[in-house]
Structure formats: C-alpha cells, structure tokens
Amino acid sequence: MKIQTLDLHMTRHSSADDKVREFLNFAELPVKIITGKSKQMREIAKAVIQEYEYEFYFENAHNFGALIVRESKR
C-alpha cells in the first residue's frame, strides 16, 4: 500500500498551514508530509498536526524533513 504524501517543497511558508490542513482533511491516515530542511516549515506542519490531535514521527532518525502522521493512540 502506497502512503499518501504531501510534498511542501516549493511552497511558501505563508501557504503551508492551509495546504497541510486541506491535505489532512481528506487524506486517509497514515500519511507522509515532506517539509524539507526548513525548520519553520516543519514547525508549521507540526502545529497543524498537533491541533488535529494526531501523532507524528520522523520518517527516520537521519531525515527530519519527512513526517509520518497517524491517529493518536490516546
């Protein structure tokens, strides 16, 4: 099964919040959000994910530019 992915490369920080929300509103979890190396982009994505009360983890310990989002286990 291929995981749905949102790639935020070439997205302006001012548009990122809306793009993440639009993606999460219609995606079937788990999903991947690629933020790239931008700390600000990563923080924008993380804030929306937390607002939706989802969990996330980094794709791997060496790549902080890709988040895997899943439903909270709480």
DAGI-V778009 format. One record per pair of residues at least 12 apart in sequence whose C-alpha atoms are under 10 Angstrom apart, sorted by the first residue. I is the first residue (numbers start at 1). J is the second residue. D is the distance in Angstrom with one decimal. If there is no record, write none. Layout:
i | j | d
I | J | D
I | J | D
This chain:
i | j | d
2 | 31 | 9.4
3 | 27 | 9.7
3 | 28 | 8.8
3 | 29 | 8.3
3 | 30 | 6.9
3 | 31 | 5.6
3 | 32 | 6.8
3 | 68 | 9.4
4 | 23 | 9.4
4 | 27 | 7.1
4 | 28 | 7.6
4 | 29 | 8.1
4 | 30 | 7.7
4 | 31 | 5.1
4 | 32 | 6.3
4 | 33 | 8.7
5 | 23 | 8.9
5 | 27 | 9.0
5 | 30 | 9.5
5 | 31 | 5.9
5 | 32 | 4.6
5 | 33 | 5.7
5 | 34 | 7.4
5 | 66 | 9.6
5 | 67 | 9.7
5 | 68 | 9.2
6 | 19 | 8.5
6 | 20 | 7.7
6 | 23 | 7.1
6 | 24 | 9.3
6 | 27 | 9.7
6 | 31 | 8.0
6 | 32 | 6.3
6 | 33 | 4.8
6 | 34 | 6.1
6 | 35 | 8.7
6 | 66 | 9.6
6 | 67 | 9.9
7 | 19 | 9.8
7 | 20 | 9.7
7 | 32 | 8.3
7 | 33 | 6.0
7 | 34 | 4.7
7 | 35 | 6.7
7 | 36 | 8.4
7 | 66 | 8.9
8 | 20 | 8.6
8 | 33 | 7.4
8 | 34 | 5.8
8 | 35 | 5.3
8 | 36 | 7.4
8 | 41 | 8.0
8 | 42 | 9.6
8 | 45 | 9.5
8 | 65 | 10.0
8 | 66 | 9.9
9 | 34 | 7.4
9 | 35 | 6.6
9 | 36 | 6.5
9 | 37 | 9.4
9 | 38 | 9.4
9 | 41 | 9.4
10 | 35 | 9.8
10 | 36 | 9.7
11 | 35 | 9.3
11 | 41 | 9.1
12 | 41 | 8.8
13 | 38 | 9.5
13 | 40 | 7.6
13 | 41 | 6.3
13 | 42 | 10.0
13 | 44 | 7.9
14 | 41 | 9.6
14 | 44 | 9.5
16 | 35 | 9.4
16 | 41 | 7.2
16 | 42 | 9.7
16 | 44 | 7.0
16 | 45 | 7.4
16 | 48 | 9.8
17 | 41 | 9.0
17 | 44 | 6.2
17 | 45 | 6.8
17 | 46 | 9.8
17 | 47 | 8.7
17 | 48 | 6.9
18 | 44 | 10.0
18 | 45 | 9.9
18 | 48 | 9.2
19 | 45 | 9.3
20 | 33 | 8.1
20 | 44 | 8.6
20 | 45 | 6.5
20 | 46 | 9.6
20 | 47 | 10.0
20 | 48 | 7.1
20 | 49 | 8.3
21 | 45 | 8.9
21 | 48 | 6.9
21 | 49 | 8.5
21 | 51 | 9.9
21 | 52 | 8.9
24 | 48 | 9.1
24 | 49 | 8.3
24 | 52 | 8.6
24 | 54 | 9.9
24 | 69 | 9.2
25 | 52 | 9.4
28 | 70 | 9.1
28 | 71 | 9.9
29 | 54 | 9.5
29 | 68 | 9.1
29 | 69 | 6.8
29 | 70 | 5.4
29 | 71 | 6.8
30 | 54 | 9.8
30 | 55 | 9.7
30 | 56 | 9.2
30 | 68 | 6.8
30 | 69 | 5.4
30 | 70 | 4.5
30 | 71 | 7.3
31 | 56 | 9.4
31 | 67 | 8.2
31 | 68 | 5.7
31 | 69 | 5.3
31 | 70 | 6.9
31 | 71 | 10.0
32 | 56 | 9.2
32 | 57 | 9.7
32 | 58 | 9.4
32 | 59 | 8.2
32 | 66 | 6.7
32 | 67 | 5.6
32 | 68 | 4.5
32 | 69 | 6.2
32 | 70 | 9.1
33 | 45 | 7.9
33 | 46 | 9.8
33 | 56 | 9.7
33 | 58 | 9.7
33 | 59 | 9.5
33 | 65 | 8.3
33 | 66 | 5.7
33 | 67 | 5.1
33 | 68 | 6.5
33 | 69 | 7.6
34 | 58 | 9.9
34 | 59 | 9.5
34 | 64 | 9.1
34 | 65 | 5.8
34 | 66 | 4.3
34 | 67 | 6.3
34 | 68 | 8.8
35 | 64 | 8.3
35 | 65 | 5.0
35 | 66 | 5.9
35 | 67 | 7.7
36 | 63 | 8.9
36 | 64 | 7.8
36 | 65 | 4.3
36 | 66 | 6.8
36 | 67 | 9.8
37 | 63 | 8.9
37 | 64 | 7.4
37 | 65 | 5.5
37 | 66 | 9.1
38 | 64 | 9.5
38 | 65 | 7.7
39 | 64 | 9.1
39 | 65 | 8.6
41 | 65 | 9.2
42 | 64 | 8.4
42 | 65 | 7.2
42 | 66 | 8.6
42 | 67 | 8.5
45 | 67 | 8.7
46 | 67 | 8.6
46 | 69 | 9.5
49 | 67 | 10.0
49 | 69 | 7.5
49 | 70 | 9.3
49 | 71 | 9.9
50 | 69 | 10.0
50 | 72 | 9.8
52 | 71 | 9.3
52 | 72 | 9.6
53 | 70 | 9.6
53 | 71 | 7.7
53 | 72 | 6.6
53 | 74 | 9.5
54 | 69 | 6.7
54 | 70 | 5.9
54 | 71 | 4.9
54 | 72 | 4.9
54 | 73 | 8.7
54 | 74 | 9.6
55 | 67 | 9.8
55 | 68 | 8.3
55 | 69 | 5.8
55 | 70 | 5.4
55 | 71 | 5.9
55 | 72 | 5.1
55 | 73 | 7.9
55 | 74 | 9.6
56 | 68 | 5.3
56 | 69 | 4.3
56 | 70 | 6.1
56 | 71 | 8.5
56 | 72 | 8.6
57 | 69 | 6.8
57 | 70 | 8.7
